[in-house]
């Protein structure tokens, strides 16, 4: 039996949000949502699925498939090659904070945050228009869905892949 896309999306959202009785790990939530299939493939290729399924806490700034598709042609395929595992791992760890940071815990204004990729920084800005994250390239991602709760942390859905580089300037 096929359900309308709208119903499927609502069901997926309800499953992703979960309840205390049926909480899932960050990886389980991402794997159950087709919008994150590229992220899930990358996490698996980097060997991070077990870590991000662990006790945490973690905050994951999770790019949707369209964010990966917006990268220069061939970037994702190149990163997924076994010989580029370290580079892929660094890109993915740039999207992870080792704390539970719901949107309410992000302070107003622009502040530096240290992701798990310790050599880098993110500049997270929270204001009346929402939350944006400047990466090492000087580009910004927007949080398009905040606070998807997991049993080991929280997911904030973003519209751009964050890339390491020169430290971002907070404005």
C-alpha positions as CSV (number, residue, x, y, z in Angstrom):
1,X,0.0,0.0,0.0
2,X,1.4,3.4,-1.0
3,X,0.9,6.5,1.1
4,X,1.0,10.1,-0.1
5,X,4.4,11.7,0.2
6,X,3.0,14.2,2.7
7,X,1.9,11.3,5.0
8,X,5.3,9.6,4.6
9,X,7.1,12.9,5.4
10,X,5.0,13.4,8.5
11,X,5.5,9.8,9.6
12,X,9.3,10.1,9.0
13,X,9.3,13.3,11.1
14,X,7.4,11.7,13.9
15,X,9.7,8.7,13.9
16,X,12.8,11.0,13.8
17,X,11.5,13.0,16.7
18,X,10.9,9.8,18.6
19,X,9.7,9.5,22.2
20,X,11.5,8.7,25.4
21,X,10.2,5.2,25.1
22,X,11.5,4.8,21.6
23,X,14.5,7.1,21.4
24,X,17.1,6.3,18.7
25,X,20.7,7.3,18.3
26,X,21.8,10.1,15.9
27,X,22.9,7.5,13.4
28,X,19.6,5.6,13.6
29,X,17.6,8.8,13.1
30,X,19.7,9.8,10.1
31,X,19.6,6.4,8.6
32,X,15.8,6.4,8.8
33,X,15.4,9.7,6.9
34,X,16.1,9.7,3.2
35,X,17.1,13.4,3.3
36,X,20.4,12.2,5.0
37,X,21.3,9.3,2.7
38,X,24.5,11.0,1.5
39,X,25.5,11.9,5.1
40,X,24.9,8.3,6.2
41,X,27.0,6.9,3.4
42,X,29.8,9.3,4.3
43,X,29.6,8.5,8.0
44,X,29.7,4.8,7.1
45,X,32.7,5.2,4.7
46,X,34.6,7.2,7.4
47,X,33.9,4.4,10.0
48,X,32.1,6.9,12.3
49,X,28.8,5.1,12.6
50,X,29.7,3.2,15.7
51,X,31.1,6.3,17.4
52,X,28.0,8.5,16.6
53,X,25.8,5.6,17.8
54,X,27.6,5.6,21.2
55,X,26.5,7.3,24.4
56,X,27.6,10.8,23.4
57,X,26.4,13.4,24.0
58,X,26.8,14.8,20.5
59,X,25.4,17.7,18.6
60,X,25.4,17.0,14.8
61,X,25.0,19.7,12.3
62,X,23.5,17.4,9.6
63,X,23.7,18.5,6.0
64,X,20.8,17.3,3.8
65,X,21.5,15.6,0.4
66,X,20.9,18.8,-1.5
67,X,23.8,20.4,0.5
68,X,26.2,17.6,-0.6
69,X,24.8,17.9,-4.2
70,X,25.7,21.7,-4.1
71,X,29.4,20.8,-3.7
72,X,31.6,21.0,-6.8
73,X,31.0,18.1,-9.1
74,X,32.9,15.0,-8.1
75,X,33.6,16.2,-4.5
76,X,31.5,13.6,-2.8
77,X,32.7,10.7,-4.9
78,X,36.3,11.7,-4.3
79,X,35.8,12.0,-0.5
80,X,34.1,8.6,-0.4
81,X,37.2,6.8,-1.9
82,X,39.1,4.7,0.7
83,X,42.3,6.7,0.1
84,X,40.5,9.9,1.2
85,X,39.1,8.5,4.4
86,X,41.1,10.9,6.6
87,X,39.9,13.9,4.7
88,X,36.3,12.7,4.8
89,X,36.6,12.0,8.5
90,X,37.9,15.6,9.1
91,X,35.0,17.0,7.1
92,X,32.5,15.0,9.1
93,X,34.0,15.7,12.5
94,X,33.7,19.4,11.6
95,X,29.9,18.9,11.9
96,X,30.0,17.4,15.4
97,X,30.2,19.0,18.8
98,X,30.8,16.7,21.8
99,X,28.1,18.3,23.9
100,X,24.3,18.3,23.8
101,X,23.6,21.8,22.4
102,X,19.9,22.3,21.8
103,X,19.0,25.5,20.0
104,X,18.1,27.1,23.3
105,X,21.6,26.5,24.6
106,X,23.2,28.4,21.8
107,X,23.9,32.0,23.0
108,X,22.5,35.0,21.1
109,X,25.1,36.8,18.9
110,X,28.1,35.3,17.2
111,X,30.3,32.9,19.1
112,X,33.1,30.5,18.3
113,X,32.4,26.8,18.9
114,X,35.0,24.1,18.8
115,X,33.8,21.0,16.9
116,X,35.3,17.5,17.5
117,X,37.8,18.4,14.7
118,X,39.8,20.2,17.3
119,X,42.1,22.1,14.9
120,X,39.1,24.0,13.6
121,X,36.5,26.4,14.8
122,X,32.9,27.3,13.7
123,X,31.3,30.7,14.2
124,X,27.7,30.1,15.2
125,X,25.4,33.1,15.0
126,X,22.0,33.1,16.7
127,X,19.6,36.1,16.2
128,X,16.0,36.9,15.5
129,X,16.3,35.3,12.0
130,X,17.6,32.0,13.3
131,X,20.9,30.2,13.6
132,X,23.7,30.2,11.0
133,X,27.1,28.6,11.0
134,X,30.1,30.1,9.3
135,X,32.8,27.5,8.3
136,X,36.4,27.8,7.4
137,X,35.6,28.9,3.9
138,X,33.8,32.0,5.0
139,X,30.5,30.5,3.8
140,X,27.5,30.0,6.1
141,X,25.0,27.2,6.5
142,X,21.5,27.9,8.0
143,X,19.9,25.6,10.5
144,X,16.6,24.7,8.7
145,X,15.3,22.3,11.4
146,X,16.5,22.5,15.0
147,X,16.4,20.1,17.9
148,X,15.7,16.6,16.5
149,X,16.3,14.8,19.8
150,X,18.2,11.5,19.9
151,X,19.0,9.4,22.9
152,X,22.7,10.4,22.5
153,X,22.3,14.1,21.6
154,X,20.6,16.4,19.1
155,X,20.6,17.0,15.4
156,X,20.3,20.4,13.7
157,X,19.6,20.1,10.0
158,X,21.7,22.5,7.9
159,X,21.5,23.5,4.2
160,X,25.3,23.5,3.4
161,X,28.2,21.1,4.0
162,X,30.6,22.8,6.5
163,X,34.2,22.8,5.2
164,X,37.3,23.3,7.3
165,X,39.7,26.0,6.3
166,X,41.0,29.3,7.7
167,X,39.2,30.0,10.9
168,X,35.9,31.8,10.3
169,X,35.5,35.4,11.5
170,X,32.7,35.9,13.9
171,X,30.9,39.2,13.1
